[in-house]
């Protein structure tokens, strides 16, 4: 497996109105499943960039942490984990399919999004806010996690194949 660190990734919207983060109760503990997106440089794409999407799974204690953070679509997160390959059989065609998935070892809340305005306000007003309100506990999401999408990000800009995550 390949160890991976992703910074300032955006939690994608749920497919066709579904929740952005699915919590599944398994035999060995809870599992959180969601997708993240990040803008990458691509000289062949319009505007020299495109969105890269990746499925994420989190188990047990990391899943509990995600539940406590109450993450929503459009929130920015940092995470570390390992890349793995997931395989399944398409229920309609019975074709075997594979996809890369990130198994999260650590998740950290960055900010809520709001087209970058929240990040700018957080950076410029952090000193004044620190004097007026106590800081949240480490690794805990702030109370205001309003869901907002990054500029031009829909959450599902596929580059081929079907979406195995929300099938």
C-alpha positions in Angstrom: 0.0 0.0 0.0 1.1 3.6 -0.6 1.0 6.1 2.3 -0.7 9.3 1.2 -1.3 12.8 2.7 -4.0 15.0 1.2 -4.3 18.7 2.2 -7.3 21.0 1.8 -9.4 18.4 0.0 -13.1 19.2 -0.3 -15.8 16.7 0.7 -17.9 16.0 -2.4 -21.7 16.4 -2.5 -23.6 13.2 -2.2 -24.6 11.5 -5.5 -28.1 12.5 -6.7 -29.0 14.2 -3.4 -27.6 11.5 -1.1 -25.8 12.4 2.1 -22.1 13.4 1.5 -20.9 11.0 4.2 -22.4 7.5 4.6 -22.0 5.7 7.9 -22.4 2.0 7.6 -22.7 -0.3 10.6 -20.5 -3.3 10.0 -19.9 -6.5 11.9 -16.5 -5.3 13.1 -17.5 -1.6 13.7 -18.7 1.4 11.9 -17.4 2.5 8.5 -17.6 6.0 7.0 -17.6 6.4 3.2 -17.3 9.6 1.3 -15.5 11.2 -1.6 -13.1 14.1 -1.7 -12.1 16.4 -4.5 -9.1 18.6 -5.1 -8.1 20.9 -8.0 -5.1 19.7 -9.9 -3.0 21.4 -12.5 -3.7 20.0 -16.1 -2.3 22.1 -19.0 -4.7 20.2 -21.4 -7.9 21.1 -19.5 -9.8 24.4 -19.7 -8.3 26.9 -17.4 -5.2 24.6 -16.9 -6.9 22.7 -14.1 -9.4 20.0 -13.4 -11.0 18.3 -10.4 -9.6 15.0 -9.1 -12.0 12.9 -7.0 -11.1 10.0 -4.7 -13.2 7.6 -2.6 -12.4 7.5 1.1 -13.1 4.9 3.8 -12.6 5.3 7.5 -13.0 2.6 10.1 -13.8 2.5 13.8 -12.0 5.3 15.7 -11.5 7.4 12.6 -15.1 6.9 11.7 -16.2 8.0 15.2 -14.0 11.1 14.9 -15.7 11.9 11.5 -19.1 11.6 13.2 -18.1 13.9 16.0 -16.8 16.5 13.6 -20.2 16.5 11.8 -18.5 17.1 8.4 -20.7 18.2 5.5 -20.2 18.5 1.8 -18.0 21.5 0.9 -15.9 21.3 4.1 -12.2 21.3 3.6 -10.2 18.6 5.4 -6.7 17.3 5.6 -6.2 13.5 5.8 -3.6 10.9 5.7 -4.0 7.3 4.9 -3.0 4.5 2.5 -4.2 3.8 -1.0 -5.8 0.4 -1.6 -7.7 -1.2 -4.4 -11.3 -2.1 -4.0 -13.0 -4.6 -6.3 -16.7 -5.5 -6.8 -19.0 -7.0 -9.4 -21.4 -4.8 -11.3 -24.9 -6.0 -10.4 -26.3 -5.3 -13.9 -23.5 -6.5 -16.2 -21.8 -8.9 -13.7 -18.5 -7.4 -14.9 -15.7 -7.3 -12.3 -14.6 -3.7 -11.6 -11.8 -2.1 -9.5 -11.1 1.3 -8.1 -8.6 3.0 -5.9 -9.8 4.0 -2.4 -8.0 5.9 0.3 -8.2 4.2 3.7 -8.1 7.1 6.2 -5.8 6.8 9.2 -6.2 10.5 10.3 -8.7 13.2 9.5 -8.4 16.9 10.4 -11.0 19.6 9.8 -9.6 22.7 8.0 -12.6 25.1 7.4 -16.1 25.1 6.0 -15.5 26.4 2.5 -17.8 29.3 1.5 -16.0 29.9 -1.7 -12.8 30.8 0.1 -14.4 33.6 2.0 -14.4 31.7 5.3 -10.7 30.8 4.9 -9.8 34.4 4.3 -11.9 35.6 7.2 -10.4 32.9 9.4 -6.9 33.9 8.5 -7.4 37.7 8.7 -9.6 37.7 11.8 -7.9 34.9 13.8 -6.2 37.2 16.2 -9.3 39.2 17.1 -11.4 36.0 17.4 -8.8 34.4 19.6 -9.1 37.3 22.1 -12.9 37.1 22.1 -13.7 33.4 22.2 -12.0 30.4 23.6 -10.3 28.1 21.0 -12.1 24.8 20.2 -10.6 21.6 21.5 -7.8 20.2 19.3 -9.1 18.2 16.3 -12.7 19.3 17.0 -14.8 21.0 14.3 -16.0 24.6 15.0 -19.7 24.9 15.8 -20.3 26.7 12.4 -19.6 24.1 9.7 -21.9 25.6 7.1 -21.9 23.7 3.9 -20.6 25.6 0.9 -19.0 24.5 -2.3 -15.6 25.7 -3.6 -15.7 27.8 -6.7 -16.8 25.6 -9.7 -16.7 22.4 -7.7 -19.7 20.0 -8.3 -18.2 17.0 -6.6 -18.7 14.7 -9.5 -16.5 15.4 -12.5 -15.7 11.9 -13.5 -12.9 11.1 -15.9 -14.2 7.7 -17.0 -16.2 4.8 -15.7 -19.1 4.6 -13.3 -19.2 5.9 -9.7 -18.6 2.7 -7.6 -19.0 4.6 -4.3 -22.7 5.5 -4.6 -23.8 2.6 -6.7 
